[in-house]
Amino acid sequence: MKNARIETTSKAIQRRFFSLFIVFAVLLGISIVSVVGFQLVRQSEQQSIQLLSSLKRSIIDDRPDWNQWRKNSTINTANTYVKVYNSKIGTAPDTFYSKGTKRFLSKRSYQLPIFSAVRYVSDYGLVYYRSGSRLGIQSQIWLSLNGVVTILISVLIVTAILMLFGITLGGYFITLSAKQITQPLANLSKAAQAESARSADYANPLPAPQTPVEVAQLANSFNTLLGAVNDKNKQEKTFVSNAAHELRTPIAVILGHSKLIQRRGQDHPEIVTKSVNFITDEATRMQQLVNQLLILSRADRATSERTYINLSNLVFESVEEQRALLIQKISVTGASAATVLANADNVQQILRTLLDNAGKYSPKDSLIRVHLEQTPADVTVTVVNAGPQISTEDQAHLFDRFYRGSYARDSRIEGTGLGLAIAKQLANLNQIKLTVANAVPSGTQFSLTFKNPQPTSTHIDRETPLKELN
């Protein structure tokens, strides 16, 4: 199979406009020739009518006066042929032929299928035929159209020359215009290729011309896309680097204790148990990290199947589950019948993360508050802990992968920095808004806002006293 021919935009514009120009020129030429030809034939028709009228006027006392008509007639016998036949009953038949008419009539003639008045006569070419009668006298006239044909050929030649000149000149301007139109696109393509060959970071924006506006918009869109790709590449590089760093520590601990057991295990059996405990702890930590990385990877590519779920029951179940794992007390207040469109497993995983996070950073004797508020427009779940407040700088990056706030780093609280990133990804997947803010007077508040409550849900008034779910 032959390779498909590659056509540039410039060539496509040239081909289409050139084809349109040729069609227009041909139609214009045909129109000119047709109009001129019609007018010339019409002129011959008028001339034949005048000749017939003059023949009819020459009839005196029911007989044609041939001599008087020939004397006054201005016909050109070289291209006009006249035959008059007197068939009136009671008179002797009489036929008059103009000069050359007998020889003309001896030739074979053919009537054209479309124009009945136009005939082709051998050796004479095209002629226009007209006949008429008066008082039993039949008159027939043949006007040669050779002059008309000659004029039409001349018009056709001139029109063809003008068409050829117009097509050549038009083709040049079409080619020039097409190149001017597509040159910004070609420059943009070259710049993109050069930037791609120079660096994989796409740090330099592509040049955006002022005109045409469409190309400028395309260049700006490309720059926006390249910026997003560059940011994504940086995030991926940071992610890989952080993942390698987080995995390197437990692997180093495992290798260190394994070698320690190999060297001194037989002579000092008491260190074996201690080293095995370290290896188990680090292996567990590494397993947790790998599982979270897998969850993130799946969440990036997954689509969530959402259904209407009872959010109130789901919140209560998640709280009961975490009460068995956390030291802090947990209170639940708010709406008792809130239904939203979401994936139940995803929402439960988000709530687990927020509650686990609250347990890590709250004092052991503090209270973790969970509040469910419903309005006609949305449903919001807030998880408030009594831990330290988060700085504005940390809040901006709190949902980034492997990011840990300054307090978490300083206090050496265990964690991978992926829990909130996973929660944010799952929230986006379910069209849930996940935000963080400092609580008043202290602590941190995480909010889950659902913008799609079921229309038939029961709503509570903002002034209604909150009641504890049981």
N, C-alpha and C positions, 0 to 999 in steps of 0.2 A: 504493500500500500504506500502510495506516495505521500511524502510529508505535506501537511497543510501549509499553504503559502501564508507567510507572515506579512501582515499589512499594517503599516504604521497609521497613526491618526492623520498625519499630514497627507499621506497617500490616499486614505479613505475620503478625506475632504476634497482633495483634488479630483478624484474619480467621480464622486457624486455631483459636484458642481460642474465639472467638465461635461458629464453626460447630460445634465439639465440644460447647460448652455447650448450644447449641440442640438438637442431636441427643440429648444426654443428657436434657434437659428433656422433649423430646417422648416419648422412650422411657419416662421415668419417669411422665409423664401417662398414656400408653397402658397401662402396667402397673397403675397405680392404678385406672383405669376398668375394665380387664379383671378385676382381682381382685374389685372391688366388684360388678361385674355378675355374675360367676360365683357369688359368695356369695348374691346375691339370687335368681338363678335356682335355685340349689341349695335355697334356702329354700322357693321355690315348689314345687319337686319334692317336698320333704319334706311340705309341706302337702297335695299331691295324694295322696301315699301314705297319709297319715293319713285323708283323706276316703274313699279306697277301702277302707281297713281298716274304717272305721266302717260303710260300706255293706254289707260282707260280714258284719259282726257283726249287722246288723239282720235277716238272713234267719232266720226262725223257721218250723219245719216246712216247709222247702223253699220258703217264700214270703217275700218281703221285707215287712217291717212299715214301710210308708212313713210312716204317722202317727207311729210311735214314733221313726223316724230323723229326721223333720223337727223333732220336738219337742226332741230332744237335740242336734241338729246346730247348730253355731255358724257355719255358712258365711254369707258375705256374698253375697247373691244379686245384688248390683250388680256384682261382679267374678268370681263363680264360677258356672259353669253345669254342671248334672248331668243326665245322661240314663241311665236304668236300663231295660233291656229284658229281659223274662222270655221266653226262647225254649225253655224246658224242654218236652220232648215229653210230651204227655198233659195239658197244662194250657192254658188259654186264654192267647193272647198278651196281654201286659200291658206297657205302657210308662209310665214315670214321668219327668216333666220338672220340674226346679226352676223357680222363677219366672224368666221372661225367656228360658228356654233355647230354646223354640220359635222365638221371634223371632231369637235369636242364630244358630240353625242355618239359618235361611232366607237368611242372608247368604253371599256367595261367600267362600271361604277358599283360601289359598295356603300350601302347605308350603314352608318354607325349605330350600334345597338342602343346607346343611351340618348344621343342627340339625333332625332329623326331628321332635322333640317340640315344636318351636316353630312356630307357624303365624300367618299374618297374615289377619285377618278384616275385611272391609270394615265401616267405621263402628265397629269395636271395637278395632282395632289388633292388637298382638301378644298371643297367648295361649299358655299351656302346656297341652299335651294329654297325658292319661294314661288308659289303659283297663285293665280287668281283668274276670275272670269267676269265678263260683263256682256250682256246681250248676245250670249252664245259664242263669244270670242274668248278663247283660253289663252292666257299669257303665262309663260314660264321663264324664270330668271335664275341663272347660276352665277354667283359671285365667288371669284377665287379668294381663298383664305391664305394664299402663300405669303402675302404681305404681312398678314396677322401672325402667321407662324414665324416669319423672319423676325418680327418685332419681339415675339415671345421668346425666341431663342436668344436674342440680344439681351432682353431683360433677365433671362435665366442665367446667362453667362455673367452679366454684371452682378446679379444677386449672389451667384456662387462665389465670385471673387470677393465680394464684400463679406460673405459668410466665412470664407476661408481666412480672410484678414481678421475678422471679428473673433473667430475661434482661436486663431493664433495669439492675438493680443489678449483675449479673455483668458486663455489658458495660462499665459505668462502671469497675468495679475492674480488669477486664482492660485497658481503655485506660490507666488510671492506672499499672498495673503494667508494661505494655509501654513506656510513656514513661520510667518509672524505670529499666527494664532497659537501654533503648537510649540514655538521656541521656549516659552516659559515652562511648559511641561517637560521639554527635553532637558532644560537646565535643571529643573527640579529632580529629574531622574538621575542625571549625572552627579548632582550633589548627594543624592541618597546613596548611590553606588560608591562614591568616594568616601562618604562617612562610614558606610558599612565595611569597606576595605581597611579604613584607618583604625577603627576601634569598635569593639563590641559593646561599649557602654552607651553609645549614642548620646554623648554629652553635648555635642555641638548642634544647635538647631539648624534646620534647613533654611536656605534663603527664601523669603516670601516676597514675590514681586508685588508692586502696587496695582498693576493691571495685567491681565484681566482679573476681575474680582473673584471669579470662580477658582482660578488657579491660586490666588492669594488665600482664599478660604481653604482650599485643599492643602496648601503648604502649612497653614496654621493647624489644620486638623492632624496632619502628619506629625508636626512638632508636638502637639498634645499627646498623640499616641506614642511617639518616641520617648517623651518624658515619662509616660506611664510605664512603658516597657523598661526604661532605665531604672525607674524606682523599683519596679518589680525585680529586676536583676539584682539590684543592691540588696533588696530584702531577702532574696534567695541566697545570695552570698553570705549575708549576715546570719541567716538561718542555718546554713550548712556549717559555718564557722562556730556558731554557738552550740549546735548539736554535737559537733566533734569535741568541743571543749567540755560539754556536760558528760559525754560518754568517756572521755579520756580519764577523768578522775576516778570513777568506779573501776574502770579497767586497770588503772595503775595500782589501785588498792588491792584488787584481786590478784594481780600478778605478783605484787610485793609479798603478800601473805602466803601465796602459793610457794614462792621461792624460799620464804622463811621456813615453812613446814618441811620443804625438801632438805634444807641445810641442817636444821636443828630439831626436827620433829622426833627423831629417834632418841637423841640425847636428852631432850627436854619435852617430854610428852605433854606437859601442862600448857604449852603454848599452842598446841594443836586446836584445842577447844576454842580458845580465844580467837585464833586466826580464822577458824571456820565460821565463827559468828560474824566477824568482819566481812568475810567473803559473802556470806548469806545476805547481810544487810546491803552491801553494795550491789549484789546481783539483783536484789529486790528493787533497789533504787533504779538500776539500769533497765529492769523490766518495765517499771512504771513509766520511765522516760520513753522507751521504745513504743509502748502502748499509746502514749499521748501523741507521739509523732505519727503513728498510724491513723489515729483519730483525726488529726489535723489534715493529713493527706487525703483521707476519704471525704472529709467535710469540704475540701477545696473542689472536689469533682462531683459531689453528691447532689441529688435533688431530693427535696423533702416532700413526702406525701402527707398533706395536711388534712385534718378533719376537725369538726367541731368537738371540742373536749371540755369537760367540767374542770376549769382551772382551780376552783376552790378545793375540790377533792384532791387534785394533783398536788397542790401546795401542802395540804394537810398530810398526805402520804409521805412527801419528801421530808417534811419536818419531823414526823414520827421516826422515819428511818435515821435521820441525823441525830435525834435525841439519844439514840443508843450508842452513838460514836463520839459525841462531843461532851465535854465537861460542863460547858456553859448551859444555862437554861435558855429555852426558846419560847417566845410568846408569839401567838398568831392572832391577828385581829383583822376585821374588815368585812367585805361582802361575803355572803355565804352561798351565793348562787351566781357565779360568773362563768359564762361559756364563751370560748374564743376559738378561732380557727388556727390550729397549729399542730405540730407533730408532738405527741405526748412524750415519746422517749427523749426527743431533743430538749423539750422544756424541762423534763425531770433531771436530765444531765446538767443543764444550766443551773437549776436550783441547787443541786448537790454541790456544784463548784462554788457557788456564792456562799452557801452555808458552811462548807469546809473552809473556805477562805476567811469567813468571819470567825470561825473557831480558832484559826491559827493566830490571828492578830488581836483577839479580844482577851482581856484578863480572865482568869479561870472563874472568878466569882461574879462576872458581869452577865448581862442579859442581852441576848440576840433577839431583835424584834423583827418580825415579818408582818407586813401589812398589805392587805389586798383591797384596792379601791376601784370602784366601777362607776363610770359615767356613761351617758348615752354615746359619747364619741370614742371612748377607749377604756381599757382595763390596765391597771398598773400594779405590779408586785414590787415592793421595796424590801430590801434586806439591810438592816441597820446594825452595825456592830459598835462596840464601845472602845475600839482600839484607837490608835493614833490617827490623826487626820493626814491626808495625802496632799503633798504640795501640788501647785498648779502644773509645774513642769513634769512631775511624775504622772499626773492624771492624763496628760496628753499622750503618754506612751504606755499607759498601764495595760492596754489590750494588745500591745505588740508582742510578738513571739520571743520568748526567753527574757523578756524585760522584767526586772524586779525593782521595786521602789527602793529608795535609799534606806528606809526603816528596815525592810526585809533583808537587805544586804548587811546592815550594821548589826542587827539582832541575830543573825545566823539562823533564821527560821528556815526549816527545810522546805524545799520547793524547786520546781524546774522552770518556772516562769511561763508555762504553757497552759495552765488551767484557764486563766481568763481569756487567753487568745482563742482557745477552743470554744469557750462560752460565747465569745463575740462572733465567731464564725457560724456557730449553730443559730445564734439569734438572727444574723443576717439571712441565713438560709430560710428561716421561718418568717421573715419580714417583721421581726421584733426589734424594737429599739432598746439597746442596752447602754446605760449611762452610769457614770460615777460622780459623786459629789460629796463634799464634807458635810456631815450632820451637825446639827446645832444642839447643844453647845460643843459636843465633841463626838468623835467617831467618824465612820465612813458609811455612806449610803449608796447601795447599788439599786438601780431601778430597771425593771423590765416593763416596757409599755407595748401593749397589743392594740393595734389600730383597727382590728376587725372583730369586735364583739358580735355575737349572734343577735340579730334585731329583736328576737322574742325574749331575750334575757330579762330577768328582773333587775332593776337598777335601784341603788340606794341614794338617798338625798345626802348631799355633802354635810348637812347639819345633823344627820342621824347619829346618835352615839354609837361608837364602834363596839362590836360584841365579839367575844372570843369564840373561835370555832371549837367545837367539841364533837 
